[in-house]
Amino acid sequence: MSYNVHKRQALDTSRPIEHRMSHARSLTVITSQRHNVHRDVVLDRVHELTGLSLREPLSDDDLRTAIRCLDTLRENFPEVTIPSDVDQPDRRME
């Protein structure tokens, strides 16, 4: 499946969160393949930028935040940086 199909299913609130998380993790695989890095590198970068782990179940809002981060990483990996006003690792990318 394509990135956009996985993204659409990850954002579909009618699906169980476990199913949505699986699609979000598939986004990390696609992103890692695009940039020729291991999937864990992408997962770690999402955690570094947002404070969120795609290895654990997330709330709907947190999942949306992680997917926005993945969208940015997909296009700009690894140059994405934490904004200067965000210096705590548990803060989320807006």
Secondary structure by P-SEA (a helix, b strand, c coil): ccaaaaaaaaacccccaaaaaaaaaaaaaaaaaaacccaaaaaaaaaaaccccccccccaaaaaaaaaaaaaaacccccccccccccccccccc
